[in-house]
């Protein structure tokens, strides 16, 4: 399959895998093909033990404008079963992002709207260019940003989530950071370099530690405090038994003894 027919490009530089939505003429709008290729690419990166972080970004001016027109046109004539199957494809992508063992980082330039904003929100971290725009305009056409609500509600306060989901307005990158939707905002002219520098920091960290920390963080969402600390205990014990931790402790103790 050539790059011209690939709607998601997969590239690796060192310990970082970059997945690029490759429909710039359609503002990287989501369709069945792009969702399926994202899943395949995420599995590929997850299975590569050399990968310590994944970037999802968009080709061209925008990150992702949401569902494409042909997909939207099918909604009105599709059966309940067809609509459920279509929605489940996106649900599976959002869940997969959380199950991948390494951090998944959305690098957003331009617009991330509707399902595109949902894709960014579903990532573990969101890095935005200063002129990026975010929004959930679905309510304006009688639709609901439904599945991402579970993620958004965990990221934002209840009132911020309500405001963003029900007004259907776009917000800029700095407002999105104030809301808690975005982790970092970088200048447009330095965006690629700043994203690379930020994500490359994960290359210095144990992959097993990253995976255990990510899994624990999401596991405790629905747990009572006592259950959450018990889950932490389990993760603590597992971490102690990993090769990375044992080597790290050995190296740390070696430095201490040499400096004594």
Secondary structure, DSSP 8 states (H G I E B T S, - for coil): --TTT-SEEEEEETTEEEEEE--GGGTT-B-HHHHHHHHHHHHHHHT-TT--EEEEEESTT-SB-SB-HHHHHHHTT--HHHHHHHHHHHHHHHHHHHHSSSEEEEEE-SEEETHHHHHHHHSSEEEEETT-EEE-GGGGGT---TTTHHHHHHHS-HHHHHHHHHH--EEEHHHHHHHTS-SEEE-GGGHHHHHHHHHHGGGGS-HHHHHHHHHHHHHGGG--HHHHHHHHHHHHHHHHHSHHHHHHHHHHHHHHHHH-
